Amino acid sequence: MHIIGVEPNEASEASAPNASSAGTGHFDHMAFLATDWPKMRARLRQHGVDYIERTVPVLGLHQVFLVDPSGVRIELSYEIAS
Protein backbone atom coordinates (compact mmCIF):
# COMPACT_ATOMS: atom_id res chain seq x y z
CA MET A 1 0.00 0.00 0.00
CA HIS A 2 1.25 3.45 -0.85
CA ILE A 3 -0.27 6.51 0.77
CA ILE A 4 0.73 9.97 -0.38
CA GLY A 5 -0.84 13.37 -0.20
CA VAL A 6 -0.49 15.50 -3.33
CA GLU A 7 -1.90 18.96 -3.86
CA PRO A 8 -4.34 18.87 -6.81
CA ASN A 9 -2.45 21.53 -8.79
CA GLU A 10 1.03 20.30 -7.88
CA ALA A 11 2.99 17.81 -9.99
CA SER A 12 4.44 14.85 -8.15
CA GLU A 13 8.02 13.81 -8.80
CA ALA A 14 6.85 10.19 -8.63
CA SER A 15 4.24 10.73 -11.36
CA ALA A 16 4.88 9.54 -14.85
CA PRO A 17 5.23 12.26 -17.49
CA ASN A 18 1.85 13.55 -18.63
CA ALA A 19 0.07 11.52 -15.93
CA SER A 20 -3.08 12.94 -14.44
CA SER A 21 -2.87 13.88 -10.77
CA ALA A 22 -6.53 12.96 -10.31
CA GLY A 23 -5.66 9.49 -9.01
CA THR A 24 -7.72 6.38 -9.54
CA GLY A 25 -10.95 7.54 -7.93
CA HIS A 26 -12.57 7.30 -4.52
CA PHE A 27 -13.03 4.43 -2.15
CA ASP A 28 -14.90 4.36 1.14
CA HIS A 29 -12.07 3.86 3.67
CA MET A 30 -9.09 1.81 4.70
CA ALA A 31 -8.90 -0.01 8.02
CA PHE A 32 -6.01 -0.97 10.25
CA LEU A 33 -5.87 -3.13 13.37
CA ALA A 34 -4.17 -0.87 15.90
CA THR A 35 -2.95 -0.92 19.50
CA ASP A 36 -2.84 1.57 22.41
CA TRP A 37 -6.01 3.62 21.87
CA PRO A 38 -5.32 5.90 24.88
CA LYS A 39 -1.98 6.96 23.39
CA MET A 40 -3.49 7.55 19.93
CA ARG A 41 -6.44 9.47 21.41
CA ALA A 42 -4.00 11.80 23.20
CA ARG A 43 -2.06 12.30 19.96
CA LEU A 44 -5.20 13.07 17.93
CA ARG A 45 -6.34 15.58 20.54
CA GLN A 46 -2.87 17.15 20.68
CA HIS A 47 -3.00 17.76 16.92
CA GLY A 48 -6.67 18.81 16.83
CA VAL A 49 -7.77 15.87 14.67
CA ASP A 50 -11.50 15.15 14.80
CA TYR A 51 -12.59 11.54 15.08
CA ILE A 52 -15.69 9.41 15.62
CA GLU A 53 -15.73 6.34 17.86
CA ARG A 54 -18.00 3.33 17.97
CA THR A 55 -17.79 -0.01 19.72
CA VAL A 56 -18.91 -3.19 17.96
CA PRO A 57 -19.18 -5.86 20.68
CA VAL A 58 -20.07 -8.65 18.25
CA LEU A 59 -16.71 -8.07 16.50
CA GLY A 60 -14.85 -7.40 19.74
CA LEU A 61 -13.63 -4.06 18.34
CA HIS A 62 -13.57 -0.40 19.29
CA GLN A 63 -13.44 1.51 16.00
CA VAL A 64 -12.13 5.02 15.48
CA PHE A 65 -12.74 6.89 12.22
CA LEU A 66 -10.81 9.96 11.08
CA VAL A 67 -10.06 11.73 7.83
CA ASP A 68 -6.52 12.35 6.62
CA PRO A 69 -5.45 15.70 5.11
CA SER A 70 -6.18 14.39 1.60
CA GLY A 71 -9.76 13.51 2.52
CA VAL A 72 -9.28 9.74 2.86
CA ARG A 73 -11.28 8.16 5.70
CA ILE A 74 -9.25 5.87 7.96
CA GLU A 75 -10.55 3.33 10.44
CA LEU A 76 -8.39 2.31 13.38
CA SER A 77 -9.73 -0.84 15.06
CA TYR A 78 -8.71 -1.73 18.59
CA GLU A 79 -9.45 -5.13 20.08
CA ILE A 80 -11.66 -4.97 23.17
CA ALA A 81 -10.04 -6.63 26.16
CA SER A 82 -12.12 -9.59 27.26
Biopython code that builds the backbone (N, CA, C, O; Angstrom):
import numpy as np
from Bio.PDB.StructureBuilder import StructureBuilder

atoms = [
    (1, "MET", "N", (0.847, -1.161, 0.000)),
    (1, "MET", "CA", (0.000, 0.000, 0.000)),
    (1, "MET", "C", (0.897, 1.230, 0.000)),
    (1, "MET", "O", (1.920, 1.280, 0.683)),
    (2, "HIS", "N", (0.495, 2.193, -0.766)),
    (2, "HIS", "CA", (1.246, 3.446, -0.851)),
    (2, "HIS", "C", (0.274, 4.582, -0.572)),
    (2, "HIS", "O", (-0.736, 4.724, -1.261)),
    (3, "ILE", "N", (0.577, 5.385, 0.429)),
    (3, "ILE", "CA", (-0.270, 6.511, 0.770)),
    (3, "ILE", "C", (0.552, 7.776, 0.602)),
    (3, "ILE", "O", (1.642, 7.899, 1.160)),
    (4, "ILE", "N", (0.025, 8.710, -0.166)),
    (4, "ILE", "CA", (0.728, 9.966, -0.376)),
    (4, "ILE", "C", (-0.290, 11.075, -0.549)),
    (4, "ILE", "O", (-1.336, 10.879, -1.167)),
    (5, "GLY", "N", (0.016, 12.218, -0.010)),
    (5, "GLY", "CA", (-0.840, 13.374, -0.201)),
    (5, "GLY", "C", (-0.220, 14.285, -1.240)),
    (5, "GLY", "O", (0.943, 14.670, -1.115)),
    (6, "VAL", "N", (-0.980, 14.630, -2.258)),
    (6, "VAL", "CA", (-0.492, 15.497, -3.329)),
    (6, "VAL", "C", (-1.497, 16.616, -3.524)),
    (6, "VAL", "O", (-2.698, 16.367, -3.627)),
    (7, "GLU", "N", (-1.017, 17.834, -3.575)),
    (7, "GLU", "CA", (-1.896, 18.958, -3.857)),
    (7, "GLU", "C", (-2.449, 18.799, -5.270)),
    (7, "GLU", "O", (-1.700, 18.418, -6.169)),
    (8, "PRO", "N", (-3.720, 19.075, -5.494)),
    (8, "PRO", "CA", (-4.344, 18.871, -6.810)),
    (8, "PRO", "C", (-3.630, 19.586, -7.957)),
    (8, "PRO", "O", (-3.573, 19.053, -9.065)),
    (9, "ASN", "N", (-3.092, 20.764, -7.719)),
    (9, "ASN", "CA", (-2.446, 21.526, -8.792)),
    (9, "ASN", "C", (-0.929, 21.415, -8.771)),
    (9, "ASN", "O", (-0.240, 22.191, -9.433)),
    (10, "GLU", "N", (-0.405, 20.453, -8.015)),
    (10, "GLU", "CA", (1.028, 20.305, -7.882)),
    (10, "GLU", "C", (1.466, 18.988, -8.509)),
    (10, "GLU", "O", (0.891, 17.940, -8.217)),
    (11, "ALA", "N", (2.479, 19.035, -9.366)),
    (11, "ALA", "CA", (2.986, 17.811, -9.988)),
    (11, "ALA", "C", (3.784, 17.025, -8.963)),
    (11, "ALA", "O", (4.480, 17.603, -8.128)),
    (12, "SER", "N", (3.681, 15.719, -9.029)),
    (12, "SER", "CA", (4.437, 14.850, -8.147)),
    (12, "SER", "C", (5.663, 14.324, -8.877)),
    (12, "SER", "O", (5.581, 13.917, -10.035)),
    (13, "GLU", "N", (6.801, 14.337, -8.190)),
    (13, "GLU", "CA", (8.021, 13.810, -8.804)),
    (13, "GLU", "C", (7.874, 12.343, -9.153)),
    (13, "GLU", "O", (8.514, 11.854, -10.084)),
    (14, "ALA", "N", (7.016, 11.624, -8.393)),
    (14, "ALA", "CA", (6.847, 10.189, -8.634)),
    (14, "ALA", "C", (5.896, 9.905, -9.789)),
    (14, "ALA", "O", (5.792, 8.766, -10.243)),
    (15, "SER", "N", (5.198, 10.942, -10.269)),
    (15, "SER", "CA", (4.239, 10.733, -11.356)),
    (15, "SER", "C", (4.952, 10.542, -12.679)),
    (15, "SER", "O", (6.008, 11.119, -12.936)),
    (16, "ALA", "N", (4.348, 9.724, -13.499)),
    (16, "ALA", "CA", (4.878, 9.536, -14.850)),
    (16, "ALA", "C", (4.639, 10.804, -15.659)),
    (16, "ALA", "O", (3.697, 11.544, -15.372)),
    (17, "PRO", "N", (5.467, 11.070, -16.661)),
    (17, "PRO", "CA", (5.233, 12.255, -17.489)),
    (17, "PRO", "C", (3.835, 12.237, -18.084)),
    (17, "PRO", "O", (3.359, 11.197, -18.538)),
    (18, "ASN", "N", (3.192, 13.370, -18.081)),
    (18, "ASN", "CA", (1.848, 13.552, -18.629)),
    (18, "ASN", "C", (0.763, 12.787, -17.876)),
    (18, "ASN", "O", (-0.363, 12.680, -18.361)),
    (19, "ALA", "N", (1.085, 12.258, -16.705)),
    (19, "ALA", "CA", (0.074, 11.521, -15.935)),
    (19, "ALA", "C", (-0.857, 12.492, -15.243)),
    (19, "ALA", "O", (-0.440, 13.568, -14.815)),
    (20, "SER", "N", (-2.097, 12.119, -15.135)),
    (20, "SER", "CA", (-3.080, 12.938, -14.442)),
    (20, "SER", "C", (-2.852, 12.829, -12.943)),
    (20, "SER", "O", (-2.526, 11.750, -12.447)),
    (21, "SER", "N", (-3.016, 13.919, -12.220)),
    (21, "SER", "CA", (-2.868, 13.879, -10.770)),
    (21, "SER", "C", (-4.191, 13.572, -10.086)),
    (21, "SER", "O", (-4.290, 13.645, -8.861)),
    (22, "ALA", "N", (-5.213, 13.227, -10.873)),
    (22, "ALA", "CA", (-6.533, 12.959, -10.312)),
    (22, "ALA", "C", (-6.604, 11.638, -9.564)),
    (22, "ALA", "O", (-7.573, 11.408, -8.839)),
    (23, "GLY", "N", (-5.633, 10.774, -9.707)),
    (23, "GLY", "CA", (-5.655, 9.490, -9.014)),
    (23, "GLY", "C", (-6.574, 8.499, -9.702)),
    (23, "GLY", "O", (-6.958, 8.673, -10.858)),
    (24, "THR", "N", (-6.916, 7.451, -8.958)),
    (24, "THR", "CA", (-7.716, 6.377, -9.538)),
    (24, "THR", "C", (-9.164, 6.412, -9.088)),
    (24, "THR", "O", (-9.923, 5.493, -9.399)),
    (25, "GLY", "N", (-9.564, 7.439, -8.370)),
    (25, "GLY", "CA", (-10.946, 7.536, -7.935)),
    (25, "GLY", "C", (-11.063, 7.400, -6.434)),
    (25, "GLY", "O", (-10.060, 7.350, -5.723)),
    (26, "HIS", "N", (-12.301, 7.339, -5.954)),
    (26, "HIS", "CA", (-12.573, 7.304, -4.524)),
    (26, "HIS", "C", (-12.886, 5.886, -4.066)),
    (26, "HIS", "O", (-13.362, 5.048, -4.831)),
    (27, "PHE", "N", (-12.605, 5.654, -2.806)),
    (27, "PHE", "CA", (-13.027, 4.431, -2.149)),
    (27, "PHE", "C", (-13.532, 4.839, -0.775)),
    (27, "PHE", "O", (-13.260, 5.952, -0.324)),
    (28, "ASP", "N", (-14.258, 3.965, -0.108)),
    (28, "ASP", "CA", (-14.897, 4.356, 1.143)),
    (28, "ASP", "C", (-13.887, 4.629, 2.254)),
    (28, "ASP", "O", (-13.851, 5.741, 2.780)),
    (29, "HIS", "N", (-13.072, 3.651, 2.622)),
    (29, "HIS", "CA", (-12.075, 3.865, 3.668)),
    (29, "HIS", "C", (-11.099, 2.701, 3.709)),
    (29, "HIS", "O", (-11.319, 1.658, 3.093)),
    (30, "MET", "N", (-10.015, 2.904, 4.451)),
    (30, "MET", "CA", (-9.087, 1.810, 4.703)),
    (30, "MET", "C", (-9.058, 1.581, 6.204)),
    (30, "MET", "O", (-9.218, 2.520, 6.983)),
    (31, "ALA", "N", (-8.853, 0.341, 6.609)),
    (31, "ALA", "CA", (-8.902, -0.012, 8.024)),
    (31, "ALA", "C", (-7.609, -0.690, 8.448)),
    (31, "ALA", "O", (-6.997, -1.453, 7.701)),
    (32, "PHE", "N", (-7.222, -0.380, 9.674)),
    (32, "PHE", "CA", (-6.012, -0.965, 10.251)),
    (32, "PHE", "C", (-6.335, -1.480, 11.647)),
    (32, "PHE", "O", (-7.067, -0.829, 12.393)),
    (33, "LEU", "N", (-5.796, -2.644, 12.008)),
    (33, "LEU", "CA", (-5.870, -3.129, 13.374)),
    (33, "LEU", "C", (-4.765, -2.416, 14.134)),
    (33, "LEU", "O", (-3.597, -2.496, 13.753)),
    (34, "ALA", "N", (-5.122, -1.724, 15.200)),
    (34, "ALA", "CA", (-4.171, -0.871, 15.903)),
    (34, "ALA", "C", (-4.088, -1.259, 17.379)),
    (34, "ALA", "O", (-4.883, -2.061, 17.870)),
    (35, "THR", "N", (-3.121, -0.683, 18.071)),
    (35, "THR", "CA", (-2.949, -0.915, 19.503)),
    (35, "THR", "C", (-2.780, 0.427, 20.217)),
    (35, "THR", "O", (-2.418, 1.429, 19.601)),
    (36, "ASP", "N", (-3.045, 0.429, 21.512)),
    (36, "ASP", "CA", (-2.840, 1.574, 22.405)),
    (36, "ASP", "C", (-3.726, 2.767, 22.059)),
    (36, "ASP", "O", (-3.236, 3.848, 21.730)),
    (37, "TRP", "N", (-5.056, 2.548, 22.142)),
    (37, "TRP", "CA", (-6.011, 3.615, 21.866)),
    (37, "TRP", "C", (-5.786, 4.842, 22.762)),
    (37, "TRP", "O", (-5.844, 5.961, 22.252)),
    (38, "PRO", "N", (-5.531, 4.691, 24.071)),
    (38, "PRO", "CA", (-5.322, 5.901, 24.885)),
    (38, "PRO", "C", (-4.179, 6.783, 24.360)),
    (38, "PRO", "O", (-4.294, 8.008, 24.367)),
    (39, "LYS", "N", (-3.107, 6.183, 23.917)),
    (39, "LYS", "CA", (-1.982, 6.962, 23.392)),
    (39, "LYS", "C", (-2.372, 7.656, 22.079)),
    (39, "LYS", "O", (-2.043, 8.825, 21.875)),
    (40, "MET", "N", (-3.068, 6.942, 21.194)),
    (40, "MET", "CA", (-3.486, 7.548, 19.929)),
    (40, "MET", "C", (-4.514, 8.645, 20.170)),
    (40, "MET", "O", (-4.467, 9.684, 19.510)),
    (41, "ARG", "N", (-5.437, 8.438, 21.099)),
    (41, "ARG", "CA", (-6.438, 9.465, 21.410)),
    (41, "ARG", "C", (-5.741, 10.751, 21.864)),
    (41, "ARG", "O", (-6.105, 11.843, 21.428)),
    (42, "ALA", "N", (-4.747, 10.621, 22.733)),
    (42, "ALA", "CA", (-4.003, 11.799, 23.195)),
    (42, "ALA", "C", (-3.308, 12.498, 22.030)),
    (42, "ALA", "O", (-3.275, 13.727, 21.969)),
    (43, "ARG", "N", (-2.759, 11.721, 21.116)),
    (43, "ARG", "CA", (-2.062, 12.303, 19.962)),
    (43, "ARG", "C", (-3.039, 13.031, 19.030)),
    (43, "ARG", "O", (-2.745, 14.127, 18.554)),
    (44, "LEU", "N", (-4.196, 12.421, 18.773)),
    (44, "LEU", "CA", (-5.203, 13.066, 17.927)),
    (44, "LEU", "C", (-5.668, 14.378, 18.547)),
    (44, "LEU", "O", (-5.808, 15.386, 17.853)),
    (45, "ARG", "N", (-5.906, 14.360, 19.849)),
    (45, "ARG", "CA", (-6.341, 15.581, 20.538)),
    (45, "ARG", "C", (-5.243, 16.648, 20.505)),
    (45, "ARG", "O", (-5.523, 17.831, 20.310)),
    (46, "GLN", "N", (-4.009, 16.223, 20.694)),
    (46, "GLN", "CA", (-2.874, 17.152, 20.677)),
    (46, "GLN", "C", (-2.790, 17.889, 19.341)),
    (46, "GLN", "O", (-2.447, 19.070, 19.296)),
    (47, "HIS", "N", (-3.105, 17.183, 18.255)),
    (47, "HIS", "CA", (-3.000, 17.761, 16.916)),
    (47, "HIS", "C", (-4.340, 18.301, 16.387)),
    (47, "HIS", "O", (-4.424, 18.744, 15.242)),
    (48, "GLY", "N", (-5.376, 18.261, 17.222)),
    (48, "GLY", "CA", (-6.666, 18.807, 16.832)),
    (48, "GLY", "C", (-7.361, 18.031, 15.730)),
    (48, "GLY", "O", (-8.087, 18.610, 14.922)),
    (49, "VAL", "N", (-7.145, 16.722, 15.692)),
    (49, "VAL", "CA", (-7.769, 15.874, 14.672)),
    (49, "VAL", "C", (-9.117, 15.374, 15.191)),
    (49, "VAL", "O", (-9.188, 14.756, 16.253)),
    (50, "ASP", "N", (-10.177, 15.642, 14.445)),
    (50, "ASP", "CA", (-11.503, 15.155, 14.796)),
    (50, "ASP", "C", (-11.610, 13.667, 14.492)),
    (50, "ASP", "O", (-11.000, 13.171, 13.544)),
    (51, "TYR", "N", (-12.383, 12.967, 15.298)),
    (51, "TYR", "CA", (-12.594, 11.541, 15.077)),
    (51, "TYR", "C", (-13.947, 11.145, 15.621)),
    (51, "TYR", "O", (-14.536, 11.856, 16.435)),
    (52, "ILE", "N", (-14.437, 9.997, 15.163)),
    (52, "ILE", "CA", (-15.694, 9.414, 15.623)),
    (52, "ILE", "C", (-15.376, 8.014, 16.133)),
    (52, "ILE", "O", (-14.624, 7.270, 15.504)),
    (53, "GLU", "N", (-15.954, 7.665, 17.270)),
    (53, "GLU", "CA", (-15.734, 6.336, 17.860)),
    (53, "GLU", "C", (-17.020, 5.523, 17.850)),
    (53, "GLU", "O", (-18.119, 6.071, 17.931)),
    (54, "ARG", "N", (-16.867, 4.224, 17.751)),
    (54, "ARG", "CA", (-17.997, 3.325, 17.974)),
    (54, "ARG", "C", (-17.440, 1.970, 18.400)),
    (54, "ARG", "O", (-16.369, 1.550, 17.962)),
    (55, "THR", "N", (-18.185, 1.311, 19.251)),
    (55, "THR", "CA", (-17.793, -0.009, 19.722)),
    (55, "THR", "C", (-18.725, -1.031, 19.091)),
    (55, "THR", "O", (-19.941, -0.841, 19.052)),
    (56, "VAL", "N", (-18.140, -2.116, 18.599)),
    (56, "VAL", "CA", (-18.907, -3.193, 17.965)),
    (56, "VAL", "C", (-18.631, -4.471, 18.758)),
    (56, "VAL", "O", (-17.718, -5.227, 18.427)),
    (57, "PRO", "N", (-19.430, -4.711, 19.815)),
    (57, "PRO", "CA", (-19.175, -5.863, 20.678)),
    (57, "PRO", "C", (-19.145, -7.200, 19.942)),
    (57, "PRO", "O", (-18.335, -8.068, 20.266)),
    (58, "VAL", "N", (-20.019, -7.369, 18.960)),
    (58, "VAL", "CA", (-20.074, -8.649, 18.246)),
    (58, "VAL", "C", (-18.754, -8.940, 17.521)),
    (58, "VAL", "O", (-18.406, -10.102, 17.313)),
    (59, "LEU", "N", (-18.024, -7.894, 17.138)),
    (59, "LEU", "CA", (-16.714, -8.072, 16.500)),
    (59, "LEU", "C", (-15.568, -7.989, 17.505)),
    (59, "LEU", "O", (-14.423, -8.298, 17.176)),
    (60, "GLY", "N", (-15.883, -7.568, 18.733)),
    (60, "GLY", "CA", (-14.847, -7.399, 19.742)),
    (60, "GLY", "C", (-13.910, -6.241, 19.421)),
    (60, "GLY", "O", (-12.721, -6.290, 19.736)),
    (61, "LEU", "N", (-14.459, -5.182, 18.782)),
    (61, "LEU", "CA", (-13.627, -4.061, 18.345)),
    (61, "LEU", "C", (-14.180, -2.717, 18.807)),
    (61, "LEU", "O", (-15.391, -2.508, 18.885)),
    (62, "HIS", "N", (-13.259, -1.825, 19.106)),
    (62, "HIS", "CA", (-13.569, -0.404, 19.288)),
    (62, "HIS", "C", (-13.000, 0.280, 18.051)),
    (62, "HIS", "O", (-11.792, 0.234, 17.817)),
    (63, "GLN", "N", (-13.860, 0.913, 17.259)),
    (63, "GLN", "CA", (-13.442, 1.509, 15.995)),
    (63, "GLN", "C", (-13.365, 3.024, 16.128)),
    (63, "GLN", "O", (-14.197, 3.659, 16.775)),
    (64, "VAL", "N", (-12.336, 3.582, 15.491)),
    (64, "VAL", "CA", (-12.130, 5.024, 15.479)),
    (64, "VAL", "C", (-11.984, 5.440, 14.020)),
    (64, "VAL", "O", (-11.172, 4.876, 13.287)),
    (65, "PHE", "N", (-12.770, 6.425, 13.603)),
    (65, "PHE", "CA", (-12.742, 6.893, 12.219)),
    (65, "PHE", "C", (-12.240, 8.327, 12.188)),
    (65, "PHE", "O", (-12.680, 9.163, 12.978)),
    (66, "LEU", "N", (-11.323, 8.609, 11.279)),
    (66, "LEU", "CA", (-10.809, 9.956, 11.082)),
    (66, "LEU", "C", (-10.559, 10.164, 9.601)),
    (66, "LEU", "O", (-10.593, 9.218, 8.815)),
    (67, "VAL", "N", (-10.308, 11.401, 9.229)),
    (67, "VAL", "CA", (-10.064, 11.729, 7.829)),
    (67, "VAL", "C", (-8.679, 12.338, 7.715)),
    (67, "VAL", "O", (-8.345, 13.268, 8.449)),
    (68, "ASP", "N", (-7.865, 11.819, 6.795)),
    (68, "ASP", "CA", (-6.516, 12.352, 6.624)),
    (68, "ASP", "C", (-6.565, 13.678, 5.851)),
    (68, "ASP", "O", (-7.614, 14.044, 5.321)),
    (69, "PRO", "N", (-5.446, 14.391, 5.786)),
    (69, "PRO", "CA", (-5.451, 15.701, 5.113)),
    (69, "PRO", "C", (-5.858, 15.662, 3.647)),
    (69, "PRO", "O", (-6.251, 16.690, 3.097)),
    (70, "SER", "N", (-5.775, 14.509, 3.003)),
    (70, "SER", "CA", (-6.178, 14.394, 1.600)),
    (70, "SER", "C", (-7.645, 14.013, 1.451)),
    (70, "SER", "O", (-8.140, 13.874, 0.333)),
    (71, "GLY", "N", (-8.344, 13.844, 2.571)),
    (71, "GLY", "CA", (-9.762, 13.513, 2.520)),
    (71, "GLY", "C", (-10.065, 12.029, 2.542)),
    (71, "GLY", "O", (-11.210, 11.637, 2.315)),
    (72, "VAL", "N", (-9.075, 11.192, 2.808)),
    (72, "VAL", "CA", (-9.284, 9.744, 2.860)),
    (72, "VAL", "C", (-9.699, 9.355, 4.278)),
    (72, "VAL", "O", (-9.038, 9.718, 5.250)),
    (73, "ARG", "N", (-10.810, 8.609, 4.382)),
    (73, "ARG", "CA", (-11.276, 8.160, 5.696)),
    (73, "ARG", "C", (-10.476, 6.934, 6.127)),
    (73, "ARG", "O", (-10.245, 6.013, 5.344)),
    (74, "ILE", "N", (-10.062, 6.946, 7.385)),
    (74, "ILE", "CA", (-9.250, 5.871, 7.956)),
    (74, "ILE", "C", (-9.972, 5.325, 9.178)),
    (74, "ILE", "O", (-10.495, 6.074, 10.003)),
    (75, "GLU", "N", (-9.988, 4.011, 9.271)),
    (75, "GLU", "CA", (-10.554, 3.331, 10.439)),
    (75, "GLU", "C", (-9.407, 2.694, 11.209)),
    (75, "GLU", "O", (-8.604, 1.956, 10.640)),
    (76, "LEU", "N", (-9.334, 2.981, 12.498)),
    (76, "LEU", "CA", (-8.393, 2.308, 13.381)),
    (76, "LEU", "C", (-9.238, 1.417, 14.284)),
    (76, "LEU", "O", (-10.127, 1.898, 14.985)),
    (77, "SER", "N", (-8.955, 0.107, 14.263)),
    (77, "SER", "CA", (-9.732, -0.841, 15.059)),
    (77, "SER", "C", (-8.863, -1.369, 16.188)),
    (77, "SER", "O", (-7.744, -1.836, 15.977)),
    (78, "TYR", "N", (-9.408, -1.282, 17.387)),
    (78, "TYR", "CA", (-8.713, -1.726, 18.590)),
    (78, "TYR", "C", (-9.486, -2.894, 19.196)),
    (78, "TYR", "O", (-10.695, -2.798, 19.410)),
    (79, "GLU", "N", (-8.796, -3.986, 19.469)),
    (79, "GLU", "CA", (-9.451, -5.133, 20.078)),
    (79, "GLU", "C", (-9.900, -4.777, 21.485)),
    (79, "GLU", "O", (-9.164, -4.140, 22.240)),
    (80, "ILE", "N", (-11.120, -5.194, 21.835)),
    (80, "ILE", "CA", (-11.662, -4.967, 23.168)),
    (80, "ILE", "C", (-11.115, -6.057, 24.075)),
    (80, "ILE", "O", (-11.209, -7.245, 23.765)),
    (81, "ALA", "N", (-10.544, -5.643, 25.195)),
    (81, "ALA", "CA", (-10.040, -6.629, 26.156)),
    (81, "ALA", "C", (-11.203, -7.426, 26.711)),
    (81, "ALA", "O", (-12.237, -6.870, 27.079)),
    (82, "SER", "N", (-11.019, -8.755, 26.765)),
    (82, "SER", "CA", (-12.118, -9.593, 27.260)),
    (82, "SER", "C", (-11.997, -9.890, 28.725)),
    (82, "SER", "O", (-12.845, -10.583, 29.287)),
]
sb = StructureBuilder()
sb.init_structure("model")
sb.init_model(0)
sb.init_chain("A")
sb.init_seg("    ")
for serial, (resi, resn, name, xyz) in enumerate(atoms, 1):
    if name == "N":
        sb.init_residue(resn, " ", resi, " ")
    sb.init_atom(name, np.array(xyz, "f"), 0.0, 1.0, " ", f" {name:<3s}", serial, name[0])
structure = sb.get_structure()
